Amino acid sequence: MPPTSTEVWQVPELGPSLGRLVDPPQVRGDRGSLDLVLDDIRLNLVTGIFELAGAARSFAASGDRQGAIASLSRVAWLDLWERAVAAAAERLAEAANAKLNEAASESRLPARQLEDFRIKTEDIRAITSRLGSGGAGFVSALDALEQTVPGASAAGTRGWAGQEEWQRALAGAARRLEAAWLALAAGARAEQDRWKSEIDRARAWRRPTRLLWIISASVLAAATYLGLVLGGYLPVPSPLRPLAELWWSRL
């Protein structure tokens, strides 16, 4: 049956499909070995999704179906996800580098050698890639959402028939986003363990003593030899003759 003129394009509630993404911040919990806090990044991600949905409802209420669909596009969802992944990687790098600085201060690790331990730009890119790898299912869900757009955007009865498929695809994307975030959180704990071992290695560093002992022994041997020469117990080599005569003249 064709829709009446008073029917409004419906944008579904996404909160239930987002699952644990909408949980309040954890007071306690398994944050990982570096006690990494990602709740604010998660909630910013959720807020972004709700803002997209709010904009879509505003367009729908004004009769702009195309605007409603565009507000919750694949690109918009993916941009929020990529920003969340990048922010989590940066947060992890900052936490690990701060712990490395503390460990280096305890062990007196030289600054030049500390640089070998610190997380650098290329490391952050690798961390970002690993944290984002859990979003493959989410990206597939966004591809499925994109495929519903032509039908949902069509005029007349076909467009209204495509609304239900579009709504299901939106809910599916939201569920996949929850799974992607949970995978990211698990990946962040694994990354913390990985960098914790580097932090422990920096804390366990000790200055090499072999060279110090060699230098000390050499200095002691030279001082002993010089003392024996100046004391008259050993023959005076030609290079040391001026020094010996100067020493003896002052006695």
C-alpha positions in Angstrom: 0.0 0.0 0.0 1.5 3.4 -1.0 2.3 5.7 1.9 0.1 8.7 2.7 1.4 12.2 2.3 1.5 12.6 6.1 4.0 9.7 6.6 7.5 10.7 7.6 10.7 8.9 6.6 11.8 7.0 9.7 15.3 7.0 11.1 15.6 4.1 13.5 16.9 4.4 17.1 20.5 3.2 17.0 21.1 3.1 20.8 19.9 -0.5 21.3 22.0 -1.8 18.4 25.1 -0.1 19.7 25.1 -2.4 22.7 28.0 -1.9 25.1 29.2 1.1 23.2 26.7 3.2 25.1 27.8 1.9 28.6 28.8 4.6 31.1 32.6 5.1 31.8 34.2 2.3 33.8 35.2 3.3 37.3 37.1 0.0 37.4 37.8 -2.7 35.0 40.5 -4.3 32.9 42.2 -1.3 31.3 45.4 -3.2 30.5 48.9 -3.3 31.9 49.4 0.5 31.3 46.0 1.4 32.8 44.9 2.9 29.5 41.6 4.8 29.6 39.6 4.8 26.3 36.1 5.5 27.6 36.1 9.1 26.5 37.1 8.1 23.0 34.3 5.5 22.9 31.7 7.9 24.2 32.9 10.5 21.6 32.3 7.9 18.9 28.8 7.2 20.2 28.1 10.9 20.5 29.1 11.3 16.8 26.8 8.5 15.7 23.9 10.1 17.7 24.6 13.4 16.1 24.5 11.9 12.7 21.2 10.2 13.5 19.8 13.5 14.9 20.7 15.4 11.7 19.1 12.6 9.7 15.9 13.0 11.7 15.9 16.7 11.2 16.1 16.2 7.5 13.4 13.5 7.6 11.1 15.7 9.6 11.4 18.4 7.0 10.6 16.0 4.2 14.2 15.8 2.9 14.7 12.1 2.5 17.9 12.4 0.6 19.4 14.5 3.3 18.4 11.9 5.9 20.1 9.1 4.0 23.2 11.2 3.3 23.6 12.1 7.0 24.1 8.4 7.9 26.2 7.6 4.9 29.1 5.1 4.8 31.6 7.9 4.6 30.2 9.6 7.8 30.3 6.4 9.8 33.7 5.4 8.6 35.1 8.9 9.4 34.0 8.6 13.0 35.5 5.1 13.3 38.8 6.1 11.8 39.1 9.1 14.1 38.4 6.9 17.1 41.0 4.3 16.1 43.6 7.1 15.5 42.8 8.7 18.9 43.2 5.3 20.7 46.5 4.7 19.0 47.8 8.2 20.0 46.5 7.7 23.6 48.3 4.4 23.9 51.6 5.8 22.5 51.4 8.7 24.9 50.9 6.4 27.9 53.7 4.0 26.8 56.1 6.9 26.2 55.3 8.4 29.6 56.0 5.1 31.3 59.2 4.7 29.3 60.4 8.1 30.5 59.7 7.1 34.1 61.6 3.8 33.6 64.5 5.6 32.0 64.7 8.0 34.9 64.8 5.1 37.4 67.5 3.2 35.5 69.4 6.3 34.4 69.1 5.2 30.8 70.9 7.8 28.5 68.5 9.9 26.4 70.1 8.6 23.2 69.4 5.0 24.1 65.9 5.9 25.4 65.0 7.0 21.8 65.5 3.4 20.7 62.7 2.4 23.1 60.2 5.2 22.5 57.2 4.9 20.3 57.7 6.9 17.1 55.5 8.1 14.3 55.9 4.9 12.3 55.1 2.8 15.4 51.9 4.8 15.9 50.9 4.1 12.3 51.5 0.3 12.9 49.5 0.4 16.1 46.7 2.3 14.4 46.6 -0.4 11.7 46.5 -3.2 14.3 43.8 -1.6 16.4 41.7 -0.9 13.3 42.0 -4.4 11.9 39.1 -5.5 14.1 36.8 -3.2 12.1 36.7 -5.4 9.0 33.2 -6.6 9.8 32.0 -3.1 10.4 33.4 -1.9 7.0 31.5 -4.8 5.4 28.4 -3.7 7.1 28.9 -0.2 5.8 29.3 -1.6 2.3 26.0 -3.4 2.8 24.5 -0.1 3.9 25.8 1.7 0.8 24.1 -0.9 -1.4 20.7 0.0 0.1 21.0 3.7 -0.7 19.8 3.5 -4.4 16.6 1.8 -3.4 16.0 4.0 -0.4 16.7 7.1 -2.5 14.4 6.2 -5.3 11.2 8.1 -5.7 7.7 6.8 -5.1 6.8 3.4 -3.8 10.2 1.9 -4.6 11.8 4.4 -2.2 9.4 3.6 0.6 9.9 -0.1 0.1 13.7 0.5 0.3 13.3 2.3 3.7 13.0 -1.0 5.6 16.1 -2.5 4.0 18.0 0.8 4.8 16.8 0.7 8.4 18.0 -2.9 8.8 21.3 -2.1 7.3 21.7 0.9 9.7 21.0 -1.4 12.7 23.5 -3.9 11.3 26.2 -1.3 11.0 25.6 -0.2 14.6 25.9 -3.8 15.8 29.1 -4.3 13.8 30.5 -1.1 15.2 30.1 -2.4 18.7 32.0 -5.6 17.7 34.7 -3.5 16.1 35.1 -1.4 19.3 35.3 -4.5 21.5 38.0 -5.9 19.2 39.9 -2.6 19.4 39.7 -2.7 23.2 41.1 -6.2 23.2 43.8 -5.1 20.8 44.7 -2.2 23.0 45.3 -4.5 25.9 47.5 -6.7 23.8 49.5 -3.6 22.6 49.9 -2.5 26.2 51.4 -5.9 27.2 53.7 -5.6 24.2 55.0 -2.2 25.2 55.1 -3.1 28.9 57.9 -5.5 28.1 59.8 -2.7 26.4 59.2 -0.5 29.5 60.5 -3.3 31.8 63.5 -3.7 29.6 64.3 0.1 29.9 63.8 -0.1 33.6 66.2 -3.0 33.9 68.9 -1.3 32.0 72.3 -1.0 33.7 75.3 0.9 32.6 78.0 -1.5 31.2 80.8 -1.9 33.8 83.4 -3.9 31.8 84.9 -0.8 30.1 84.8 1.1 33.4 86.7 -1.7 35.1 89.3 -1.8 32.2 89.8 2.0 32.4 90.1 1.8 36.3 92.6 -1.0 36.1 94.7 0.8 33.5 94.8 4.0 35.5 95.7 2.0 38.7 98.5 0.2 36.9 99.9 3.4 35.4 99.8 5.1 38.8 101.5 2.1 40.4 104.2 2.0 37.8 104.8 5.8 38.0 105.0 5.5 41.8 107.6 2.8 41.6 109.6 4.8 39.0 109.6 8.0 41.0 110.3 6.0 44.2 113.5 4.7 42.6 112.4 1.1 42.6 112.4 0.8 38.8 114.6 2.3 36.1 113.5 5.6 34.8 112.5 5.5 31.1 113.9 8.4 29.0 110.4 10.0 28.4 109.8 10.1 32.2 113.4 11.4 33.1 112.3 15.2 33.2 109.3 14.4 35.3 111.5 12.2 37.7 114.1 14.9 38.1 111.5 17.6 38.7 109.9 15.3 41.4 113.2 14.5 43.0 114.3 18.2 43.1 111.3 19.0 45.2 111.8 16.3 47.8 
